[in-house]
């Protein structure tokens, strides 16, 4: 340990500082050159959002022992109607607390996360005010950090910071000495992470002659749509995703493709520092993002239906630059932009490989912010095989997806494992070490037919292809069960995840497992469950 880092421990001496020093030392040891670009995540001393994460950790512990996905079926709409203050009816609250594995049910035990003044608007009509409130709480923590003399002195050297409020983080470029002194120089720092490079996910292209007869014979649509009962849901509920918007954080989207014509709901591009690229217009720097967007909301191409929710809209976000990839800051900026656009779902078929059971917490706060805004964050789990995963898919709050083939067998490349958190400022010491399992669910991800830039199409395999099936299913679910939008933002994201998870086709080991999660999704059953519980 360097002398500077040792001095920091002696000056501050707190558990948080020792944790920070350990992170800083790792960044100093593993990086190259004289400077380091880092993501500094901040906390207030009384951060109620961390209470929320602590409660979520309790839910995940309880879910490990559940043997049936159906145990996660959410409560009736009447029990989720909140007062303007965010309070639930006491009887409804007690009933929900008995639902040990339900995300929505257990969240009922928390009165109003982020409620600093005793009253916060949580209803749909107050959604913009709710988001404004979340931003203010983040600013209350970030502004003092940016204005701190130590940080101002760094910025005066023309290495300007970039604020990512949804992640409660600031991107800083520091010399090694400046980084070593940071934990002891500035208060309320929760974590310091390197702004890691994120590569383009590896996918495999499949050729037509390699397809089994069962796939070739499905001429009306991509086989995944039939497997998850999307087309049956169109007919049964006369819904195809209208009114839903999905943010696709990827290599971009080619909206000029006939299958995506008229589906653009927004566009943004970010650089490696997480700053918006001025003057950017919608395009795909590769083909990956367009393929994913097509599976979510594409119309038809070459005579085949390809989109799970073909009347949904796509907000395209370029956070991976073709073959060059991107950074954590780039992706976090994309999540923040999507939250500000009030999208319904965030879909991310990207990530960095994680070989160990320990996972970084780089994305936890940003995903929590999205969930508190009512937005599920759907992620691919990674393509390096069993007992590996990718970040952010392996974050404890991400809704991670594994890949299956047309026979409902798990793809050999599909990741999944049990993860362990040994140390984390957002979890109390008594719950550590904390373990949780990935993925949550699985979906078709082998030989998936969808669109590609230039009015073309491709057959691709990867968990990148599985995650869009889930994101599209959530968009379809929202259009087929309109009263889901009556649920307050603080509950809706968890409710949507519970509906998709509880309705899966249960496969593999009983309960959640590394290969299927709880099982392969079935959007028709999810919609039926939603109607049964009053959300239709």
RAQUIDA-V733200 format. One line per field, one symbol per residue. ss: DSSP state (H for helix, E for strand, - for the rest). psi: psi as a letter, one per 20 degrees, with the letter a starting at -180 (. if undefined). A space follows every 10 residues. Layout:
ss=???
psi=???
//
This chain:
ss=--HHHHHHHH HH--HHHHHH HHHHHHHHHH ----EEEEEE EE-----HHH HHHHHHHHHH HHH-----HH HH----HHHH ---------H HHHHHHH--- --HHHHH--- ---------- ---HHHHHHH HHHHHHHHHH HHHHHHH-HH HHHHH----- -EEEHHH-EE EEEEEHHHHH HHHHH---EE EEEE--EE-- ---EE--HHH --HHHH---- E-HHHHH--H HHHHHHH--- ----EEEEEE -E-----HHH ---EEEEEEE -----E---- ---E---HHH HHHHHHH--E E--EE----- --EEEEEE-- -HHH-EEHHH HHHHHHHHHH ----EEEE-- -EEE---E-- ---HHHHHHH HH---EEEEE -----E--EE E-------EE EEEE-----E -----EEEEE E-------HH H--EEEEE-- EEEE---EEE EE---EEEEE E-HHHHHHHH HHHHHHHHHH -HHHHH--HH HHHHHHHHHH HH--E----- --E---E--E --HHHHHHHH HH----
psi=prhghghggh ggjrgghhgg hggghgghhh rqaiqpproo pqqqhlohhh hghghhhggh ghhhipiphh ijprrqhhij oqrhiiqqpg ggghghhinh ipggghihip fnqjnijipp oirghjgghg hhghgghghh ggghghiqhg hhhghijknq rppnhhilqp pqpqrhgggh ighihprkpg qpqqnqqprp qpqpppqgii pqhhghinhh rqhhghhjkg hhhgghjlpk jpiqpppoob japniiphij pjjpirpqqq ahijqqopjp qprpjcighg gghhhgjqdq pkjpphphmi jrqpopooip ncihbbrghg ghhgggghgh ilrhqppomr rppohriqqq khiggghggg hijjoqopqq iqkjrqkqrq pjhjqhiqnq prqraijkqp phiprqrpqp ohppijpqhi iqqpqrqqrg rrrpjplppa qqqkkaqqoq pqihhgghhg ghhgggghhi nhihiipqhi hgghggghgg gijropqbqp aprigicirp qnhghggggg ghjjj.
//
